[in-house]
Each structure stands twice: as structure tokens, then as C-alpha cells.
């Protein structure tokens, strides 16, 4: 063995020197590339530059190490069969590492830029998963091609699988795309009170990838496919304590009604909800007259979203006195909580009524 090493030391030293030389060249080139990239980013001030440098810095040396190993194997005295296997192995490792860098860099760039354009989190996660799957498939096909495995049948299989998935999801796809549109626009959100032209109305409690769930006035649940929601005229009352939203339209057949204040019929219906039943307007007027001027004044302040402590400071009375007034108002109007009282007060327009002194008049 000793004699063999003495006779063949050059055949061993040359491949080793090749590996060391490639690694050293990689270190030098990485430093040069870092300096050049820093000068470029200083001029452009690109905020994603650090992501690129941090992601590609470590595998950069790994690639040069693989290059050195590949060259060393080719100049070595190994048999041709082993050289072929080693060459394919190093090539596969390079492809996989390149795919890993592509996935890591894509995820970081998507995470940096998508929130800035107000893309919802579900869409961001879906985009990242799509990038991962695409890069993994491409990397796997490249590795198989390196080893001489026919990729044409696999490509046909993938194409057939994609076509089958599209056919299977042809009825679901419109709802999924509509969900993307709803999430991106954020014009309808959970908690909004909406009314469709077909008569369905209630509070939005959930918008998922397939449908929108609405809680109606009688506590029943209405499930509306997202695609159908986009094809209907929708009135969005938003927060019932505030004015309706500005007019908004999707780039489709959907038309949304502009709303400053609910119209007469909407006022009556929402007032009925706040009162806990289908009371008519005569009964509502009678209930209104049963409140004192101070109670109406407090109800108007509650409708503006003011808490008990602030009301007490505004009216120069004790906070406990405000609580007693609120309790009496709820009892007279047969309401359950402050939210219903605020909605009912706004819809009856007490906050701007001529009777009694209001917050806006002070």
C-alpha cells in the first residue's frame, strides 16, 4: 500500500488540489460578488437585496465545492462507471440545491411584497404553495433527466392529472376565483350587514373559499356561493352604527348600491331588528315618546359610540347615574344590549332629532 501511494501520489494530489482550488476560487468570487452587489444596491436602494444575499451566500460555496469534486473525479484514476455515477450525483445535488434556493428566495420575496399590495393571507399562502410545487416538480424532472430516466411519460401524466383536476373542479373554480376577488377587495367582510337584490339579508359571519355564510334576522344561516354573490347587486350597510360604505364595484357584473343612509324600507327593517321584533312605525313612535329628554340624549351619545365614562363627563353627571339611565332605556325599549340601542337610536334618527339637546348641538 505504501509503495502504491508513493508511485501514485501525483494522481491523488491533483484531484485534491483541484477541490481546494475550486473552493478557494469560490471564496474569492463570493467576496467580489458581495462587493459588486453592495455597490449596486447602494445605487438602487432595493429592499430585497439583503434577502438575495442572505439566501444565496451559503449555497454559493457549496456549488463551487461540487464543481471541484466533479472536476477532481474526472481527472482521477477511478473507473469510468464510477466517474459517471459521481458526475450524475454531483449534478443532482446542484439541481436540488438550486431548487432550494429558488423556493427560499421566492417565499421571502412574496412575503415582502404581497402584504404591501394588501393581498390577503390566504392568497399569499396559496401563492407560496404554488411556487413550492412548481419548483419541486421542475427540479425532480431535471434530476430524472440527469439520470437518464424518460421524462416524457411523466410530463404526460402531470398534464393528464392537471386536466382531470380542472374538470373535477370546474364547478368549484368560479367560487374560488370569486373568493380571491372578495378577499383582495375587502369590500365585504365578516361582520358587515348586507342585503342582496334577491331579498336575502343579514350579517356576514364567514367568507370561505367556496361560499359566504350570512346570519339572517331570524338567526337562520344563509349559504350563498361566492360566484353568485358577485353576480348580484349587494347593499353593504357595514357597521350599523355608522354611515354606509362608499359605492364600490367589481370588474364583473356585480353592482353595489351607494349608501349614505339606509333608505326608508331599510330603516324600518333594521329598526325592527334592533327592537327585537317586527314592530310597526306607530309603535316605535310611541316608544320614543316614553323616554325622557335625558334618556334620549344619552341614547344619542351611545349611538355615537361614546362609553359611560365619557357620557358622564359630557353631561356632568355620575357614571353610575349613566348606567341607571341606560338600564331604564333598555327596559323601556325592550332591548338586550347597548349595540341594539345604538342601532335603534341611529335608525330612528334620534341623534339629530329636534327634541332635547343632542351632542351635535353643543
C-alpha angles and dihedrals in degrees: 000000000000091000091049091053091049092050095044103032091117092055089054098041096051096059090045091051090049091056092048092046093051091049091050091048088050091054091050094046092048091055092048091047092049092052092047092047092049091053090049094049091047088060098041098032091213109179093209094061094093090052091055093047094046094048098045100036099082100040089047091077091041090058092052090047090054089048091052092048091049093051092043091053091051093052093042128097093247118131118269093248093056091045090054093050092046091050092052091046094053090045091052092049090051092051093048093048090048090052091050091053091048092052095045094046094045092051093050094047092047090048089051101047108027095065089051091061089046096248108170119247096249091055091048091052091048091051092050092050091049090053092049093050093046094050093044092051093048092047092048092050091049092051092049090050090051090056091047097251111150108250098185094084090048092051090051090048091051091048091050091048092051091048092049091049091050091050092047092049098040091111093044098045096075090054091048092051090046088052090054089051093049092048094046095049096040088201091130117040138166109284096033120126109227137176125201124213088243090063103259112132141162144099120318107237101170141007112194133169093275111031147356120246118213127188108219127213092264091053092254118137119240116199113201122182110241092235091054090049090057091049095056134075105253128194110206113200091181112189106009089216093062139045118285121267124272118266114281134178136194121221090256139063091297116117123186122201118239111240131193096155127358112265123248096273092044090050092054094047095047090045088055090053093050090048091051098243148036096286116168124235094258091058091047090053091049091051091050092054091053091067121086122237090256092050091050089049092052091046089054091052091049089053088058090058096253118151128228094261093052091045090053091051091046095051096034093237134121119277090235088056089055090051091052091050092049091050091051092047092052091048094049093047093040092233128149105217147358092269092061090045092051092048092047092048093051093046091050087049093231092144089071099029120132092230114094130352115299134198093251093055094057 
